[in-house]
Amino acid sequence: MQALGDFFAVEFYGPGNAEGLPDQWPRNVLELRDVSEVPEGWVLMSRAQYQAHVEGLRPAYDAATSGAALESARARKNAEIDRKTEALLAQGFEFPPGSGVRASMSLEAQAKMLAIFTVRDEPETVYPVEWNSLDDGATITLPDSATVRGFVLTAVGTARAIIDGGTAVKNLVRAAQTPEDVEAIVDPR
């Protein structure tokens, strides 16, 4: 005769569960005092049946959880890459190149750049255009349409290089096959 505590009521995850675990992996397990205590939809199993059931599913569970670990590592690394991209964009861009003066690439600055770029060749545009540096410590003078074009294209080129650099690192993350491979990736920007 089996003793109390030798029986379990087991609730399984079921097909298509959000966790990606094997369908018959135990979700909840209750040790029973009486076999009549099995909740509706749960399965009664002896201790030996339960242990054999779990061990039989162990390879599928390990595969599912290692996949989850890989996706989790990828999500963490991609968030790290995004933070670095944002930090680099917040540093603005240098104009004129080699001057040491940096201009903002904030959303507000981008809207202003688009506006001046759009009207740069209109006869009503008054030159020179004065642009504050990122730290407000200097003024960038844009004397004509060609300089406005160069200013905006320098901003776009700088942003594109930062974003493309992040994409290249994210491509390494996508190609990584293990959480350890993901963690070993270094963003060189």
Secondary structure, 3 states (H helix, E strand, C coil): CCCCCCEEEEEECCCCCCCCCCCCCEEEEEECCCHHHCCCCCEEEEHHHHHHHHHHHHHHHHHHHHHHHHHHHHHHHHHHHHHHHHHHHHCCEECCCCCCCEECCCHHHHHHHHHHHHCCCCCCCCCCEEEECCCCCCEEEECCHHHHHHHHHHHHHHHHHHHHHHHHHHHHHHHCCCHHHHHCCCCCC
